[in-house]
Amino acid sequence: SAQHLQAQQTTTLSLSSSTHTHAHTQMSSKSSLLKPLRHLLQSHSLAAYLVPSNDPHLSEYVSTYHERRGWVSGFLGSAGVALIWQWDRIGMRGAASDEEQKSLPGAFLWTDSRYTLQAQQELDLSHWQPMIYPHPQPNYPEWLERYGPMVRQWIHEEHAETPQSKPKIGIDPQLITLKEYRQLSEKLSSAGFELVLLAQNLVDQLWTENRPPMPHEPIITLPQNFSGRSVGDKLKAVRHTMRQKGCQYMITGMLDEIAWLLNVRGSDISYNPVFLSYCVISLDEGVTLYVADNDGKRLSQNGVHEHLEKEQVRVRPYDKFLDDLSTELKVEDTKGNNNTVSPTRIWISPESTNMATYTAITKSLPSAEKSQHERYIHEEDSYIEKLKAIKNDTEIQGFRDCNIRDGSALCKFFAWLEHQLVVEKNTTITEVSAAQKLLEFRRQQPLFVSESFAPIVGYGSNGAIVHYHAREGKCAALGTNSMLLLDSGGQYKDGTTDTTRTMHFGTPTQEEVENFTRVLKGHIAMDDFVFPDGALGGLQLDIVAPPFFWG
């Protein structure tokens, strides 16, 4: 809201001396990781190394095992990309201004403007350079394209021993999509760099102690009275489209697609009802699901094994996926009755297939020539994603029902909170304890599974911090003198909720009333707005609501 934006501009965050010391110790610890990482860069003849936030499934939120970017940088926001140069400081040559020619820390962290304050707090700014996009910095592909030539010139002038004509920037092939790889390779090439795929993740070579294990949480089936559609019916629709496109295989590693397609759910990633897996759909030979089942009990419990067997789903170990793609796919040219030759075609989505998967697929092809890849590989957006996006009547009703139950939990919570703050004059309720109490009310609701994300409970100026996360001992006590922002949600068996409310349990100031009203008018204008054909998202519609904040 406008109030939150104003508070963000006018309020600074204060840390006690003990908190500051603890934060500095954490920063120093993280910064010490850069030296051994740079040794690895040298051994691989790399000028720099990219560490994205995602996992091999390109998930927006990842398990603790896959939090490589957070581990190496100390920045814990959900979005960001780290770029670590081989040198502890870098420079630019031929820059347009003195500002651009100055020496910079040799580790960059790109994140969006939601995390401006958090990045400045959590990064050791003597070793890390926060890069906030889209303003004042472009995102990392555009930055490298624009400023890369200047950095490359500095590398050649200051480090003439660098052997390659094009300095190399490395990345884990499991953490970049086919589409991203092509785009980034082109931008880096135009800037005088080369993007290289490394077989082993460099951060993994260092993160050998106290690393959380690979998630192996229980998996359950989702009955058809919640899903509204059987696995067989979904597969029939997928195979119908595969046949129309002339494809014998469809491959996906998107966790939400797999859970939806097979009517199964998990909890390998906090707040997300998914499990780490890959799926290969054959036109004629069933489905293969790659999932970890280390103790043999994960699929035998909750009737999962019987459910999958009934739907002709074969289970293979998770870590055999890439090997199987290289050796098990039957990719060949077959001769038809009229002597026409038809190739086996594999359907992948360039936007959601990582480069490790793509490389493994190419190894199964009859021809290693890149020019022949398109003969066997069909690139198109995932059809499963499109099917999943069109909700059936059962799913739609489930969303309505779970929002009613979740709304009941919220009403009970707000009634309890108002009584505590206004009637009982309770001054001991904190942002953390309020979130815990709300979870208690949600757990009382039928079909509740978990929260759908970490609740954002921000009192006063904390409500101005985008994606604020209250921590025990470092959070505010709630009262009646300021506004309370609550952004929270629940996962239920019949749907997911996400609700944001701004409350005041005392007498708001005239400025708070006016700002709240302006935000409300902006919401109403957006709700009434008829989206033009082709509108792709918030940026294109951003003109609708802000005029109410300008007056």
BARO-108936 format. One record per residue (C-alpha): y, z, x; residue in three letters. Coordinates in steps of 0.5 Angstrom, whole numbers, plus 500, padded with zeros to 3 digits. Example, Ala and Ser with C-alpha at 12.3 -4.5 7.8 and 13.67 -1.06 7.14 Angstrom:
BEGIN
491516525ALA
498514527SER
This chain:
BEGIN
500500500SER
507500502ALA
507507503GLN
502507508HIS
505501512LEU
511505512GLN
508511514ALA
504507520GLN
511505522GLN
514512522THR
509516524THR
506518531THR
499521532LEU
499527536SER
493530540LEU
493537542SER
492538549SER
484540549SER
483534544THR
487529549HIS
483532555THR
477531552HIS
479523550ALA
481522557HIS
475525560THR
471520555GLN
476514557MET
474515565SER
467516563SER
467509560LYS
472506565SER
467508571SER
462503567LEU
466497569LEU
464498577LYS
457497576PRO
458491571LEU
462487576ARG
457488581HIS
452484576LEU
458479575LEU
458478582GLN
450477583SER
450472577HIS
456468580SER
460470574LEU
468470573ALA
467474567ALA
463476561TYR
463477554LEU
461483550VAL
461481542PRO
460487537SER
455483533ASN
447484534ASP
442478534PRO
443477527HIS
450476527LEU
451483523SER
458485521GLU
456492522TYR
450494527VAL
445499529SER
447504534THR
442501539TYR
446495538HIS
453498539GLU
454495546ARG
461493546ARG
463500544GLY
458503549TRP
462499555VAL
469500552SER
469506548GLY
473503543PHE
469504536LEU
472500531GLY
467495527SER
470489530ALA
472487537GLY
470483543VAL
470485550ALA
472480556LEU
470484563ILE
473480569TRP
469480576GLN
476483578TRP
479490576ASP
486486575ARG
487479574ILE
494475574GLY
496468572MET
499462576ARG
504457573GLY
505461567ALA
512460563ALA
515467564SER
515473569ASP
512477563GLU
506472563GLU
505472571GLN
504480571LYS
498483573SER
493485568LEU
487490567PRO
481486568GLY
478488562ALA
480485555PHE
479488548LEU
480483542TRP
481487535THR
485485529ASP
491489527SER
487494523ARG
485497529TYR
492497533THR
492505533LEU
485506534GLN
485501540ALA
490504544GLN
487511543GLN
480510545GLU
481505551LEU
483507558ASP
489503558LEU
489503566SER
483499566HIS
483496559TRP
488491556GLN
488491548PRO
489484545MET
491485538ILE
490479534TYR
493475530PRO
499478532HIS
502479538PRO
496475541GLN
491470539PRO
484471538ASN
480470545TYR
478463544PRO
485461543GLU
487465548TRP
482463553LEU
484456552GLU
492457552ARG
492462558TYR
485460561GLY
488455566PRO
493460569MET
488465570VAL
483460573ARG
489458578GLN
490465580TRP
482466581ILE
482460586HIS
489462590GLU
486469590GLU
479468591HIS
478462595ALA
471464596GLU
469463589THR
464457590PRO
464453583GLN
469449581SER
469451574LYS
469459574PRO
463461569LYS
464466563ILE
457469561GLY
455471554ILE
448473551ASP
445467547PRO
443472542GLN
450474540LEU
453468539ILE
452462534THR
451455535LEU
457453532LYS
461459536GLU
458456542TYR
460449541ARG
467451539GLN
468456545LEU
465451550SER
470446548GLU
476451549LYS
473454556LEU
472447558SER
479444557SER
481451560ALA
477449567GLY
472454565PHE
464454564GLU
461458558LEU
454460561VAL
448463557LEU
444469560LEU
437470559ALA
438478560GLN
444482557ASN
448485563LEU
450491559VAL
443492557ASP
441493564GLN
446499565LEU
445502558TRP
438505560THR
440513559GLU
441516552ASN
441509549ARG
439510541PRO
432507540PRO
431500536MET
431502529PRO
425503525HIS
427506518GLU
422505512PRO
422499508ILE
421499500ILE
420494495THR
425492490LEU
422491483PRO
424485479GLN
427490474ASN
433490479PHE
432484482SER
432480476GLY
428474480ARG
421474483SER
420472490VAL
416466488GLY
421463484ASP
426464489LYS
422461494LEU
420455489LYS
428454489ALA
428454496VAL
423449497ARG
425444492HIS
432444496THR
428443503MET
424437500ARG
430434498GLN
433434505LYS
426432508GLY
425439511CYS
419442513GLN
422449515TYR
427453514MET
429459519ILE
434465518THR
436471521GLY
441473516MET
438480514LEU
442480507ASP
438473506GLU
431476508ILE
432482504ALA
434478498TRP
429473498LEU
423477499LEU
426483494ASN
425488500VAL
430493502ARG
431498508GLY
436502512SER
436500519ASP
443499519ILE
447505516SER
450504509TYR
447497509ASN
440496505PRO
437491510VAL
432491516PHE
432488523LEU
428481521SER
427474522TYR
424469517CYS
421462517VAL
419459511ILE
414453511SER
414448506LEU
407448505ASP
404454509GLU
407460506GLY
413465510VAL
413468516THR
416475517LEU
418478523TYR
419485523VAL
417491527ALA
412495525ASP
410500531ASN
406505528ASP
402500523GLY
405505517LYS
412502516ARG
409496512LEU
403500509SER
407505506GLN
411504499ASN
407498497GLY
410493502VAL
404490505HIS
401489498GLU
408486496HIS
408481502LEU
401479501GLU
401477494LYS
407473496GLU
403469501GLN
408472507VAL
405473513ARG
408478518VAL
409478525ARG
412482531PRO
419482531TYR
419481539ASP
415475538LYS
420471534PHE
423467540LEU
416465543ASP
413463536ASP
419458535LEU
417455542SER
410454541THR
408455534GLU
412450530LEU
409444528LYS
414439530VAL
412432530GLU
413425528ASP
408423522THR
406416520LYS
407414512GLY
402410508ASN
407404509ASN
407405517ASN
414409517THR
415414522VAL
418421519SER
420427524PRO
418434522THR
425437520ARG
428444521ILE
433447517TRP
438452520ILE
445454519SER
450453525PRO
454459522GLU
448464522SER
443461528THR
444464534ASN
444460541MET
437464543ALA
434461536THR
437454537TYR
434454544THR
427456542ALA
427451537ILE
429445542THR
423447546LYS
418446540SER
421439539LEU
417433542PRO
423430546SER
427434550ALA
433430550GLU
439433546LYS
441426543SER
434427539GLN
435434537HIS
439432530GLU
433427529ARG
429434528TYR
434439527ILE
438439520HIS
444443520GLU
447445514GLU
450452511ASP
444456509SER
441455502TYR
439462501ILE
446464502GLU
448460496LYS
442462492LEU
444469493LYS
451468491ALA
450466484ILE
448473481LYS
443473475ASN
444477469ASP
440483471THR
444483477GLU
451482474ILE
448488469GLN
446492475GLY
453492478PHE
456494471ARG
451500470ASP
452502477CYS
460502477ASN
460506471ILE
455511474ARG
459511480ASP
466512476GLY
463518473SER
461521480ALA
469520482LEU
472523476CYS
468529477LYS
470529484PHE
477528482PHE
477534477ALA
474538482TRP
479537487LEU
485537482GLU
482544480HIS
481547487GLN
488544489LEU
492546483VAL
489551480VAL
485555485GLU
491554490LYS
485552495ASN
488550502THR
481550506THR
479543503ILE
479538509THR
478530509GLU
471531512VAL
469537507SER
472533501ALA
468527503ALA
462531503GLN
463534496LYS
464527493LEU
457525496LEU
454531493GLU
457528486PHE
454521488ARG
447524489ARG
447527482GLN
447520479GLN
441516478PRO
438510482LEU
443513488PHE
441511495VAL
446512500SER
454511501GLU
456504502SER
460505508PHE
463511511ALA
468514506PRO
476513508ILE
479520506VAL
486520509GLY
491525507TYR
499524508GLY
500519514SER
493519516ASN
492514510GLY
497509514ALA
491508519ILE
487502517VAL
480504517HIS
481511518TYR
475516520HIS
476523519ALA
472528524ARG
471535523GLU
476539527GLY
481534528LYS
482532520CYS
488534516ALA
487539510ALA
489537503LEU
494539499GLY
499537494THR
505535498ASN
503528500SER
499522497MET
491522498LEU
488515500LEU
480515498LEU
476509499ASP
469510498SER
463507495GLY
455508494GLY
449504494GLN
445504488TYR
438500487LYS
442496482ASP
448495485GLY
453497490THR
460500489THR
467500493ASP
473503490THR
480505493THR
484510489ARG
491513491THR
492520488MET
498525488HIS
496532486PHE
503535486GLY
510532485THR
511525488PRO
518523491THR
522518488GLN
520513494GLU
513514493GLU
513513486VAL
517506488GLU
512504493ASN
506506489PHE
509502483THR
511496488ARG
504496490VAL
501496483LEU
506490481LYS
503486487GLY
496488484HIS
497485477ILE
500479480ALA
494477484MET
490479478ASP
494474474ASP
494469479PHE
490462478VAL
487461484PHE
488453486PRO
482449488ASP
480449495GLY
483456496ALA
479459502LEU
481466502GLY
487472503GLY
491468508LEU
492463503GLN
494467497LEU
498472501ASP
504470498ILE
503472491VAL
503480492ALA
508481498PRO
514479494PRO
514486491PHE
515489497PHE
521485500TRP
526488495GLY
